[in-house]
Amino acid sequence: MNEHDLYMKIFEKKEELGSLLKEHWQLYSNMGTGYFWINLATFVVPLIVWFVSTGRECLKLLSSAFSCMFSGM
């Protein structure tokens, strides 16, 4: 096998992997499955609880810290 044949074989496997990942998403991980919503809830619910429990002053301080961090200061 020469270099071109190996490259083409790798390319074919990458395409096959991509299609298998897409198929897996469509069958088991899409927005119609409970697993998706449980994962989303494990992120969103603690965020809402933290938002409610910290108060607005803490959030203003945090947002100003993030704006300074991302503005390059």
Steps between C-alpha positions, in 0.01 A plus 500: 500500500628841415443829679200602289320170561552533875376859496188399308434216745531742794267745325238227445519396867458863610189533284364174641568618855322828431193325370498263799524792742212673324293182511574457872390858568178451306415175678612554859600859577258731325259742665226236501677276748480519876877472527542833320259676733656349813843621388362845425324513837819405686655813355208743507339421838815563710561817300150627583539403866832683516350804325209518745712439810785744430302816445544774246800681653719191477395446140584862411845452651547173312388650169740792539783256577420304183481814289845605626638155440374482141587858410871429545556696820 
